[in-house]
């Protein structure tokens, strides 16, 4: 059986770059990308994959911006000195034997979700996602594992439940309820992770929560009813798009040891 390693490329690059307190500069970018390349090599050595998917955001607007113009409006843009060096970094990854995948109008998360679910559906073997992105932890419900490269720890279903109070299959509904400040996803006013988890433990799904909201006489029920439209929009925004035309074959992602 095979073993797929899906790497959230910019999750690695940005985390490495931002770990340095130095101001933005060409030298900082070059140093970060050297360390990021080392991280890619370490991931492959540690996980011994048969196939590797290095997925990167293409940049610019995505289908989520078309749904919600304020999506990611509060996120700081990638420093220009770092973005300018990404093409050369992709060339180095290619020289290392990796096929970088970056698709216009979708995010790396969507590419990873599409490829991982296809891999698992075809029964090709294990799938590991190297990322700290909470959206990707929903893939654990489908049989994937998530690896935090920076803490060297596995994230599985029990880990998700300890972290957020719900199993992986309920994670998209939880994120829709609580929102995501990082991506400017609104969620429901004054609903945090504890309240969102409690609602999902009680009702099970977003639809069931909203069906029950009609009889809730407290402030929470009123807020849920009033913000119903924004809640379902948030649910669309946090959900992975898993039908991306990725444009690569399994042979192209095969890792030659």
MARBA-780341 format. One line per field, with one value per residue: residue number from 1; x, y, z of N, C-alpha, C in turn. Coordinates in Angstrom, 2 decimals. Last residue first. Layout:
! MARBA-780341
nr = c(NUM  ...)
nx = c(X  ...)
ny = c(Y  ...)
nz = c(Z  ...)
cax = c(X  ...)
cay = c(Y  ...)
caz = c(Z  ...)
cx = c(X  ...)
cy = c(Y  ...)
cz = c(Z  ...)
//
This chain:
! MARBA-780341
nr = c(257  256  255  254  253  252  251  250  249  248  247  246  245  244  243  242  241  240  239  238  237  236  235  234  233  232  231  230  229  228  227  226  225  224  223  222  221  220  219  218  217  216  215  214  213  212  211  210  209  208  207  206  205  204  203  202  201  200  199  198  197  196  195  194  193  192  191  190  189  188  187  186  185  184  183  182  181  180  179  178  177  176  175  174  173  172  171  170  169  168  167  166  165  164  163  162  161  160  159  158  157  156  155  154  153  152  151  150  149  148  147  146  145  144  143  142  141  140  139  138  137  136  135  134  133  132  131  130  129  128  127  126  125  124  123  122  121  120  119  118  117  116  115  114  113  112  111  110  109  108  107  106  105  104  103  102  101  100  99  98  97  96  95  94  93  92  91  90  89  88  87  86  85  84  83  82  81  80  79  78  77  76  75  74  73  72  71  70  69  68  67  66  65  64  63  62  61  60  59  58  57  56  55  54  53  52  51  50  49  48  47  46  45  44  43  42  41  40  39  38  37  36  35  34  33  32  31  30  29  28  27  26  25  24  23  22  21  20  19  18  17  16  15  14  13  12  11  10  9  8  7  6  5  4  3  2  1)
nx = c(12.60  10.34  7.00  4.43  3.02  2.76  1.21  -1.25  -1.35  -2.89  -5.05  -7.17  -10.03  -11.65  -13.55  -13.70  -13.28  -14.04  -15.81  -15.90  -17.88  -20.23  -20.49  -20.94  -23.50  -24.81  -24.51  -25.85  -28.48  -28.85  -28.96  -31.40  -31.16  -28.96  -30.00  -32.04  -30.56  -29.07  -30.98  -33.76  -35.56  -35.67  -37.11  -35.47  -33.28  -33.68  -32.85  -30.22  -29.29  -29.72  -27.86  -25.47  -25.85  -26.08  -27.14  -25.16  -22.75  -23.23  -23.35  -20.75  -19.21  -20.06  -19.18  -16.39  -15.67  -18.28  -20.39  -20.69  -22.29  -21.12  -18.97  -17.14  -13.86  -11.25  -9.26  -8.79  -11.26  -13.83  -16.74  -18.34  -19.85  -17.89  -16.48  -18.49  -18.79  -16.18  -16.17  -17.47  -15.57  -13.81  -15.78  -15.19  -13.37  -10.90  -8.95  -10.12  -10.83  -8.32  -7.31  -9.05  -8.30  -4.93  -1.86  1.45  4.22  6.26  5.75  6.04  4.44  1.83  -0.11  -3.10  -4.50  -7.70  -10.32  -12.26  -11.68  -9.47  -10.32  -10.46  -8.03  -8.02  -8.68  -6.37  -3.09  -0.65  0.44  0.61  -1.34  -1.22  -2.81  -2.31  -3.98  -5.78  -8.59  -9.90  -10.39  -7.82  -7.43  -9.53  -8.83  -6.38  -7.22  -9.03  -7.47  -5.43  -6.95  -7.91  -5.53  -4.65  -7.61  -8.42  -7.61  -5.19  -3.18  -0.28  2.06  5.28  6.71  10.14  12.88  14.51  13.74  11.34  12.34  13.56  11.31  10.10  11.99  11.53  8.90  9.36  10.43  8.35  7.37  9.35  9.16  6.49  4.80  1.36  -0.84  -2.72  -6.23  -8.68  -9.96  -10.84  -13.73  -15.42  -17.02  -17.96  -17.91  -15.52  -13.77  -13.92  -12.61  -10.12  -7.54  -4.03  -2.53  -2.24  -0.84  0.49  1.45  3.07  2.49  4.06  4.13  5.22  7.19  8.61  8.61  11.22  11.87  9.88  10.48  13.07  12.54  10.99  12.90  14.69  13.04  12.91  15.53  15.55  13.56  14.76  16.91  15.53  14.16  16.29  17.39  15.40  13.16  11.29  13.10  13.22  12.13  11.08  8.74  7.95  9.19  7.88  5.25  5.46  6.25  4.12  1.99  2.69  2.21  1.21  1.67  0.80  1.88  0.60  1.63  0.33  0.84)
ny = c(7.52  9.49  9.74  10.82  12.73  11.72  9.48  10.61  13.80  17.04  18.82  19.46  20.74  20.04  19.19  20.11  22.79  22.75  25.30  27.91  28.99  27.70  28.69  31.38  31.12  30.30  32.67  34.58  33.61  33.77  35.76  35.47  32.97  33.38  35.36  33.94  31.99  33.65  34.75  32.36  30.60  28.30  27.50  27.90  26.30  23.81  24.29  24.91  22.40  20.94  22.16  21.51  18.66  18.02  19.10  18.88  19.21  21.71  23.35  22.98  24.12  26.80  27.39  27.06  28.88  31.41  33.80  36.49  35.97  33.36  33.97  35.49  35.28  36.24  34.44  34.89  34.49  32.60  31.12  29.47  28.18  27.18  25.49  23.53  22.54  21.41  19.41  17.05  15.18  15.18  15.91  18.67  20.10  20.93  19.22  16.73  16.22  16.07  13.79  11.76  11.82  13.23  14.45  13.93  16.22  18.26  20.88  21.34  19.55  17.76  15.88  14.07  11.47  10.41  9.55  11.40  12.86  14.26  16.48  18.48  19.68  21.80  23.96  24.49  23.95  22.90  20.03  17.42  14.63  11.38  8.40  4.98  3.72  3.73  3.81  5.83  7.44  8.40  10.02  11.82  13.10  14.30  16.03  17.81  18.85  20.13  22.09  23.46  24.45  26.24  27.59  28.84  30.53  28.33  26.10  24.36  22.00  20.79  17.87  17.16  16.91  18.97  20.62  21.46  23.01  24.98  26.12  27.22  29.22  30.86  31.69  33.08  35.58  37.35  36.78  38.00  40.66  41.23  39.26  38.66  40.82  40.06  39.91  41.07  39.85  37.23  38.36  40.27  39.14  36.02  34.64  35.48  34.56  31.85  31.55  34.20  36.50  35.86  32.55  29.84  28.03  24.76  21.47  18.74  15.51  12.47  8.95  7.35  8.71  8.87  10.57  11.59  12.50  14.41  16.24  17.04  18.42  20.51  21.74  22.70  24.65  26.33  27.25  28.70  30.53  32.04  33.20  34.80  36.54  37.88  39.13  40.90  41.52  42.61  42.35  39.41  37.32  34.37  33.14  33.79  31.76  29.45  30.04  30.26  27.59  25.94  27.07  26.82  23.92  21.30  18.23  14.96  11.90  8.65  5.53  2.32  -1.21)
nz = c(-4.45  -5.88  -5.35  -7.50  -8.78  -11.31  -10.83  -10.27  -12.01  -11.93  -11.88  -10.19  -9.89  -6.81  -5.02  -2.44  -0.42  3.02  4.77  5.52  3.84  4.55  7.15  6.65  5.61  7.89  9.41  7.95  8.30  11.14  12.99  14.32  15.48  17.17  18.88  20.18  21.49  23.21  24.91  25.04  24.09  21.52  19.40  17.21  17.48  16.42  13.84  14.32  15.15  12.85  11.15  12.47  14.69  17.53  19.91  21.94  20.72  19.56  21.83  22.84  20.80  21.05  23.64  23.26  21.19  21.16  20.11  19.60  16.51  14.48  11.65  9.93  8.96  8.73  9.16  11.90  13.14  12.42  14.06  15.53  13.49  11.77  13.45  13.85  11.26  10.88  13.04  13.09  12.46  14.73  17.75  20.04  21.52  20.62  21.85  22.20  19.55  18.33  19.65  18.76  15.93  15.86  15.15  16.33  16.46  16.25  16.19  13.49  12.13  12.94  10.82  10.69  8.68  7.29  7.53  7.67  9.89  9.11  7.82  9.68  9.69  7.98  9.61  11.14  10.15  10.32  8.41  6.47  6.41  5.09  4.42  3.32  0.35  -1.71  -2.06  -3.25  -1.07  -0.55  -2.85  -2.57  -0.21  -1.04  -3.12  -1.81  0.31  -1.16  -2.46  -0.25  0.86  -1.07  -2.67  -5.96  -7.99  -9.52  -7.68  -7.44  -6.59  -7.44  -7.21  -6.36  -6.64  -6.22  -8.22  -7.10  -5.04  -6.58  -7.75  -5.51  -5.04  -7.20  -6.53  -3.98  -3.86  -3.63  -1.06  0.53  -0.04  0.61  3.02  2.50  4.37  7.28  7.26  7.06  4.93  4.56  2.98  2.11  0.15  -0.30  -2.69  -3.77  -1.85  -2.42  -4.80  -4.50  -5.53  -4.80  -4.74  -4.65  -1.95  -2.60  -1.76  -2.59  -2.12  -2.81  -2.27  -0.42  2.33  4.96  7.11  7.42  4.84  4.46  6.51  5.76  3.40  4.43  6.07  4.19  3.13  5.36  5.53  3.15  3.72  5.74  4.34  2.51  4.27  5.50  3.25  2.50  5.26  8.03  11.20  13.34  14.70  13.07  12.49  9.99  8.46  9.40  8.68  5.90  5.17  6.15  4.88  2.24  1.94  3.37  1.89  2.15  1.41  1.17  0.55  -0.58  0.00)
cax = c(13.56  11.43  8.31  5.21  3.27  3.47  2.59  -0.50  -1.64  -1.74  -4.17  -5.79  -9.32  -10.73  -13.69  -13.02  -13.76  -13.08  -15.80  -14.95  -16.51  -19.70  -20.32  -19.70  -22.43  -24.70  -24.01  -24.40  -27.90  -28.93  -27.75  -31.11  -32.23  -28.92  -28.84  -32.36  -31.55  -28.40  -30.26  -32.69  -36.07  -34.80  -37.78  -36.80  -33.15  -33.97  -34.23  -31.10  -29.18  -30.48  -29.29  -25.88  -25.52  -25.44  -28.00  -26.59  -22.93  -23.08  -24.50  -21.92  -19.08  -20.26  -20.61  -17.11  -15.48  -16.91  -20.31  -20.50  -21.83  -22.26  -19.61  -17.86  -15.14  -12.38  -9.78  -7.67  -10.72  -12.37  -16.04  -17.44  -20.50  -18.92  -15.80  -17.95  -19.93  -16.66  -15.29  -18.25  -16.67  -13.42  -15.02  -16.06  -14.58  -12.06  -8.64  -9.54  -11.88  -9.28  -6.64  -9.05  -9.65  -5.94  -3.20  0.33  3.17  6.55  5.73  6.74  5.89  2.34  1.19  -2.46  -3.84  -6.36  -9.25  -12.28  -12.93  -9.26  -9.99  -11.70  -8.24  -7.60  -9.64  -7.49  -4.34  -1.25  -0.11  1.55  -1.36  -0.78  -2.67  -2.38  -3.13  -4.36  -7.95  -9.37  -11.54  -8.46  -6.47  -9.46  -10.07  -6.41  -6.27  -9.40  -8.71  -5.10  -6.16  -8.85  -6.39  -3.92  -6.52  -8.65  -8.96  -5.87  -4.30  -0.86  0.70  4.48  5.87  8.75  12.04  14.55  15.05  11.31  11.54  14.39  12.32  9.42  11.82  12.85  9.17  8.66  11.36  9.21  6.61  9.15  10.48  6.90  5.83  2.70  -0.36  -1.58  -4.97  -7.82  -9.60  -9.41  -12.94  -14.55  -15.97  -17.91  -19.04  -16.73  -13.95  -14.45  -14.06  -10.56  -8.88  -5.14  -2.54  -1.86  -1.84  0.69  0.39  3.41  1.75  4.13  3.67  5.32  5.99  8.88  7.35  10.51  12.70  9.94  9.16  12.86  13.39  10.41  11.70  15.15  13.48  11.69  15.00  16.53  13.33  13.53  17.17  16.44  13.41  15.36  18.19  15.78  14.34  11.28  12.21  13.87  11.66  12.19  9.39  7.45  9.54  9.33  5.58  5.11  7.07  5.52  1.91  2.84  3.48  0.63  2.34  0.33  2.23  0.58  1.56  1.07  0.00)
cay = c(7.49  8.58  10.13  9.70  12.96  12.99  9.30  9.98  12.37  16.16  18.80  19.65  20.16  20.89  18.77  18.84  22.45  22.53  23.97  27.05  29.51  27.52  27.25  30.99  31.62  29.36  31.39  34.70  33.72  32.50  35.65  36.74  33.24  32.36  35.65  35.14  31.61  32.82  35.63  33.19  31.92  28.88  27.39  28.52  27.72  24.01  23.82  25.97  23.56  20.60  22.19  22.90  19.30  17.16  18.96  18.78  18.01  20.54  23.27  22.57  22.69  26.08  27.43  26.28  27.44  30.93  32.34  36.07  36.92  33.91  33.07  36.08  34.56  37.19  34.53  34.88  35.86  32.50  32.02  30.35  28.82  28.08  26.68  24.28  23.20  22.51  20.58  18.24  15.35  15.84  15.02  17.93  19.63  21.75  20.61  17.42  16.33  17.09  15.09  12.15  12.18  12.26  14.88  13.50  15.43  16.83  20.25  22.23  19.48  19.10  15.93  15.37  11.89  11.01  8.55  10.53  12.11  13.12  15.31  17.79  18.62  20.51  23.50  23.77  24.61  23.27  21.37  18.18  16.04  12.28  9.80  6.01  3.59  3.67  2.77  4.81  6.80  7.50  8.97  10.95  12.33  13.34  14.93  17.06  18.13  19.02  21.13  22.81  23.56  24.97  27.61  27.97  30.71  29.64  26.22  25.66  22.19  21.79  18.55  17.38  15.82  17.95  20.00  20.64  21.83  24.13  25.49  26.13  28.15  30.20  30.93  31.80  34.46  37.44  36.37  36.56  40.03  41.20  40.26  38.08  40.20  40.79  39.18  41.49  41.27  37.47  37.20  40.63  40.08  36.98  34.45  35.69  36.01  32.33  31.38  32.81  36.18  36.58  33.99  30.52  28.99  26.17  22.38  20.03  16.64  13.73  10.09  6.87  8.56  7.88  9.89  11.03  11.49  13.26  15.60  16.31  17.23  19.60  21.15  21.67  23.54  25.67  26.41  27.62  29.55  31.30  32.30  33.75  35.66  37.10  38.15  39.83  41.83  42.05  43.01  40.42  38.66  35.30  32.76  34.63  33.17  29.58  29.80  31.43  28.76  25.73  26.90  28.14  24.60  22.64  19.30  16.24  13.01  10.02  6.48  3.55  0.00)
caz = c(-3.33  -6.26  -4.81  -6.96  -7.35  -11.17  -11.27  -9.19  -11.88  -11.78  -13.05  -9.72  -11.03  -7.56  -6.42  -2.67  -1.76  1.96  4.18  6.22  3.77  3.19  6.94  7.33  4.75  6.78  9.91  8.07  6.96  10.43  12.19  13.61  14.52  16.13  18.02  19.39  20.49  22.22  23.97  25.59  24.44  22.55  20.71  17.21  17.86  17.84  14.05  13.85  16.04  14.05  10.81  12.33  13.41  16.55  18.73  22.25  21.53  18.69  20.92  23.63  21.09  19.78  23.34  24.27  20.99  21.12  20.24  20.98  17.52  15.22  12.60  11.06  8.85  8.75  7.79  10.96  13.03  12.36  13.15  16.27  14.63  11.24  12.93  14.98  11.90  10.03  13.06  13.47  11.52  13.47  16.86  19.11  22.18  20.29  21.47  23.36  20.57  17.91  19.80  20.18  16.38  15.45  15.52  15.52  17.09  16.05  17.52  14.42  11.95  13.25  11.50  10.56  9.92  7.21  7.63  6.48  9.90  10.00  6.99  9.34  10.67  7.43  8.60  11.76  9.80  11.60  8.52  7.28  6.06  6.16  3.99  4.35  1.53  -2.06  -1.26  -4.14  -1.73  0.40  -2.50  -3.74  -0.26  0.07  -3.39  -3.02  0.57  -0.26  -3.24  -1.16  1.64  -0.91  -1.72  -4.81  -7.43  -9.40  -8.60  -7.07  -7.11  -6.73  -8.19  -6.00  -7.12  -5.19  -8.31  -8.31  -4.71  -5.73  -8.61  -6.22  -4.05  -7.09  -7.76  -4.05  -3.88  -4.82  -2.24  0.57  -0.18  -0.80  2.72  2.56  3.14  6.71  7.27  8.16  4.82  4.82  3.37  3.24  -0.27  0.81  -1.78  -4.56  -1.99  -1.15  -4.82  -4.61  -5.05  -5.42  -4.48  -5.88  -2.41  -2.25  -2.23  -2.02  -2.68  -2.08  -3.07  -1.81  1.50  3.90  6.77  8.57  5.49  3.56  6.43  7.01  3.37  3.44  6.67  5.12  2.27  4.87  6.61  3.35  2.66  6.01  5.48  2.04  3.36  6.31  4.00  1.58  4.45  6.68  10.23  12.51  15.06  13.30  13.74  11.08  8.27  9.54  10.09  6.70  4.83  6.56  6.32  2.85  1.70  3.26  2.64  1.61  2.31  0.65  1.65  -0.67  0.00)
cx = c(14.98  12.49  9.33  6.59  4.11  3.81  3.41  0.96  -0.88  -2.21  -2.90  -4.79  -7.82  -10.11  -12.82  -13.22  -12.99  -13.79  -14.76  -14.84  -15.50  -18.23  -19.77  -19.42  -21.07  -23.68  -23.83  -23.78  -26.38  -28.22  -27.69  -29.95  -31.90  -29.97  -28.76  -31.23  -31.90  -29.36  -29.59  -32.01  -34.99  -35.23  -36.90  -37.49  -34.50  -33.94  -34.64  -32.58  -30.17  -30.44  -30.15  -27.37  -25.98  -24.99  -27.40  -27.42  -24.42  -23.21  -24.42  -23.15  -20.29  -20.20  -20.91  -18.60  -16.29  -16.86  -18.85  -20.58  -21.79  -21.72  -20.82  -18.41  -15.95  -13.72  -10.96  -8.15  -9.63  -11.81  -14.53  -16.72  -19.59  -19.58  -16.80  -17.31  -19.46  -17.85  -15.76  -17.44  -17.54  -14.58  -14.75  -15.19  -15.57  -13.39  -9.90  -9.35  -11.35  -10.34  -7.60  -8.38  -9.69  -7.29  -4.20  -0.97  2.05  5.51  6.07  6.76  6.62  3.87  1.59  -1.19  -3.20  -5.80  -7.84  -11.13  -13.01  -10.51  -9.72  -11.46  -9.57  -7.80  -9.30  -8.50  -5.53  -2.61  -0.55  1.08  -0.42  -0.78  -2.32  -2.24  -3.33  -3.44  -6.47  -8.63  -11.09  -9.62  -7.14  -8.55  -10.09  -7.67  -6.33  -8.52  -9.12  -6.35  -5.85  -8.16  -7.35  -4.75  -5.83  -7.43  -9.34  -7.26  -4.99  -1.92  0.13  3.12  4.94  8.01  10.57  13.67  15.24  12.65  11.48  13.63  13.22  10.40  11.12  12.80  10.51  8.91  10.68  10.13  7.48  8.43  10.37  8.23  6.34  3.73  1.02  -1.10  -3.86  -6.47  -8.66  -9.01  -11.45  -13.68  -14.99  -16.73  -19.12  -17.98  -15.21  -14.64  -14.69  -12.09  -9.23  -6.48  -3.70  -1.73  -1.34  -0.49  0.63  2.42  2.19  3.36  3.68  4.93  6.28  7.67  7.48  9.32  11.93  10.78  9.20  11.53  13.18  11.22  11.04  13.96  13.98  12.04  13.75  16.04  14.36  13.30  15.94  16.70  14.29  14.59  17.28  16.54  14.61  12.54  12.31  12.87  12.27  11.64  10.55  8.04  9.16  9.75  7.08  5.46  6.76  6.32  3.32  2.66  3.65  1.80  1.68  0.88  1.81  0.96  1.68  0.93  0.87)
cy = c(7.45  8.61  9.07  10.18  11.86  13.29  10.57  9.78  11.82  14.72  17.98  19.63  20.43  20.11  19.62  18.30  21.19  22.24  23.87  25.67  28.58  27.93  26.96  29.50  31.23  29.81  30.39  33.40  33.78  32.56  34.35  36.59  34.46  32.61  34.65  35.47  32.77  32.42  34.83  34.02  32.86  30.32  27.91  28.47  28.42  25.45  24.03  25.57  24.64  21.74  21.90  23.01  20.76  17.83  18.11  18.42  17.78  19.24  22.01  22.41  22.18  24.57  26.65  26.23  26.62  29.43  31.92  34.55  36.29  34.79  33.73  35.10  34.90  36.50  35.49  35.08  35.93  33.89  31.83  31.36  29.85  28.84  27.68  25.59  24.05  23.26  21.69  19.53  16.57  16.08  15.70  16.97  18.90  21.25  21.46  18.90  17.02  17.31  16.23  13.51  12.55  12.69  13.88  14.09  15.10  15.96  18.76  21.68  20.25  19.02  17.38  15.37  13.25  11.25  9.11  9.52  11.13  12.24  14.06  16.54  17.89  19.36  22.09  23.26  23.82  23.94  21.62  19.63  16.77  13.71  10.65  7.41  4.74  3.55  2.62  3.70  5.68  6.75  7.93  9.76  11.38  12.48  13.87  15.83  17.26  18.19  19.90  21.76  22.79  23.97  26.24  28.06  29.71  29.52  27.57  25.99  23.48  21.96  19.50  18.16  15.95  16.75  18.88  19.92  20.88  22.86  24.55  25.38  26.95  29.05  30.20  31.04  33.10  36.23  36.37  36.07  38.51  40.48  40.11  39.17  39.60  40.08  40.00  40.82  41.74  38.95  37.57  39.46  40.41  37.92  35.56  35.53  36.33  33.85  31.85  32.76  34.72  36.13  34.65  32.02  29.65  27.00  23.79  21.07  17.91  14.80  11.35  7.99  7.90  7.66  8.88  10.17  10.79  12.14  14.33  15.58  16.37  18.30  20.17  20.97  22.38  24.48  25.67  26.67  28.42  30.21  31.43  32.72  34.50  36.10  37.26  38.73  40.65  42.48  42.37  41.09  39.77  36.69  33.68  34.26  34.01  31.05  29.96  31.24  29.95  27.01  26.70  28.09  25.93  23.62  20.64  17.36  14.30  11.00  7.89  4.41  1.25)
cz = c(-3.84  -5.18  -5.16  -6.52  -6.71  -9.70  -11.10  -9.57  -10.69  -11.65  -12.89  -10.86  -10.79  -8.73  -7.34  -4.09  -2.18  0.65  3.07  5.59  4.44  3.12  5.55  7.12  5.35  5.74  8.76  8.57  7.01  9.07  11.38  12.65  13.68  15.06  16.88  18.41  19.58  21.11  22.87  24.50  24.97  22.84  21.84  18.55  17.94  18.27  15.50  13.96  15.61  15.07  12.03  12.04  13.43  15.26  17.61  21.03  21.83  19.47  20.06  22.75  21.88  20.01  22.07  23.98  21.99  21.02  20.08  21.19  18.91  16.34  13.24  12.08  10.09  8.46  7.67  9.52  11.98  12.09  13.22  15.39  15.31  12.38  12.36  14.50  13.09  10.63  12.12  13.41  11.84  12.50  15.51  18.29  21.30  20.88  21.33  23.07  21.83  18.99  19.44  20.42  17.88  16.02  14.96  16.06  16.11  16.76  17.46  15.85  13.03  13.22  11.69  11.41  9.65  8.62  7.50  6.48  8.74  10.03  7.83  8.51  10.44  8.42  8.11  10.75  10.35  11.37  9.96  7.31  7.01  5.62  5.20  3.73  2.50  -0.86  -1.50  -3.40  -2.66  -0.23  -1.58  -3.46  -1.46  0.01  -2.29  -3.20  -0.60  0.02  -2.40  -2.02  0.75  -0.11  -1.65  -3.89  -6.35  -8.79  -8.43  -8.11  -6.55  -7.41  -7.44  -7.08  -6.80  -5.56  -7.31  -8.49  -5.91  -5.32  -7.79  -7.12  -4.69  -6.09  -7.72  -5.36  -4.00  -4.96  -3.49  -0.68  -0.16  -0.99  1.29  2.24  3.33  5.44  6.62  8.19  5.92  4.78  3.44  3.70  0.85  0.58  -0.74  -3.70  -2.79  -1.18  -3.50  -4.67  -5.32  -4.87  -5.22  -5.65  -3.68  -2.72  -1.70  -2.57  -1.97  -2.84  -2.20  -2.76  0.16  2.99  5.65  8.17  6.62  4.19  5.59  6.99  4.61  3.39  5.71  5.78  3.13  3.99  6.16  4.44  2.70  4.96  5.75  3.13  2.89  5.44  4.85  2.33  3.53  5.92  8.86  11.57  14.21  13.64  14.09  12.43  9.48  9.44  10.32  8.17  5.73  6.37  6.88  4.36  2.40  3.17  2.33  2.48  1.62  1.75  1.06  0.57  0.00)
//
